[in-house]
């Protein structure tokens, strides 16, 4: 693929190569130095691993193994946190009186913390995503920042991501204020599936006002045919899609 004449980010004249010599933005065909995924033209962050464009891993062996190590530590920390809260609750909270329908064996059974280690990578990523988004809705920003690196690493361990998982990462990036990464995730979905409702919803959420209106129009136009596909991710993120459609219809009436 030929190198463009000007940079898509700063419009500086191209001097050849896969990155702009003026601002460092990638051209088509450039790859991330951290994970070797293809970069979108003009992107500031890798949509796959979140690394800043132009960053270089100090040691390829460290770059390859670090995400796995961090993710393992994150899972262990989460298990310890849940178990600690469960133990603490049993120590300070009086036991609830058993109901009339509770057997003696059930009343004496210990409360067990959820065993995250037994979950599949996909289930673990989904559980962490749901927790981060719930904490965000509750306004617990400190907890969001604590769990967000865990969920980012959990999704990185999944390998190639589908549209649902790209949307999850985009929403996490959005609540963390990483707008460029969220836009990259939306671009990735729409590049593969231009009418995907999650890609259009995410793009509308993180775009500038002028582009937001265009994505809302595309969302309204795509909805009837896309709804008939009954994709699992449409059901999982139904509230997000419905909220975006309501906003789109409001924009249309304005």
Buried (B, 14 or more C-beta within 10 A) or exposed (E): EEBEEEBBBEEEEBEEEBBBEBBBBBBBEBBBBBBEBBBBBBBBBBBBBBBBBBBEBEEEEEBEEBBEEBBEEBBEEBBEEBBEEBEEEEEEEEEEEEEEEEEEEEEEEEEEBEEBEEBEEBEBBBBBBEBBBEBBEEEBEEBBEBBBBBBBBBBBBBEEBBBBBBBBBBBBBBBBEBBBBBBBBBBBBBEEBEBBBBBBBBBBBBBEEEEBBEBBBBBBEBBEEBEEEEBEBBEBBEEBBEEBBEBBEEBEEE
